[in-house]
Amino acid sequence: NGIVRHYAVLIALKTAASPWRIVDMASVMFNTTLMIADIGKVYMRKISRGNAFILLCHWFLNLYVSGELQSVAENVTQKSVEKIQETVNAHDLFENDEVLSGVVNNVMPWLGKLAGKVAEGGANAYLAHRMGRRAIAYFQALKVKESH
């Protein structure tokens, strides 16, 4: 569980900190692979071919979802920031204060993108955690019962 938690947090932080989609996907791919390898070392077992295939399918699914999450986060962030800026400008909330108006127009896009990346990192961590738990279940199923 500690290994799974470690890699899920690592994937979340790397995804949230990375500005490029290719780096996000490489981070998810690399760290998920390391996580499964480390889990295998703990159990000192290999996964059966069927379970390995299932994990590989989940691995590709996680990569696909990771890539799509970035697209969704970018679209939602851009539309949200535009809506906030339109609302502020329409109501002339900061018409007399150029500093606050500048903050809304210049800092909001950056804060919106940061919020989107944090949400994307959290979703990637969740997917990695699910995959790690599934890998543990597959490795545990291979334990041999000792007879007395």
Disulfide bonds with the S-S distance in Angstrom:
none
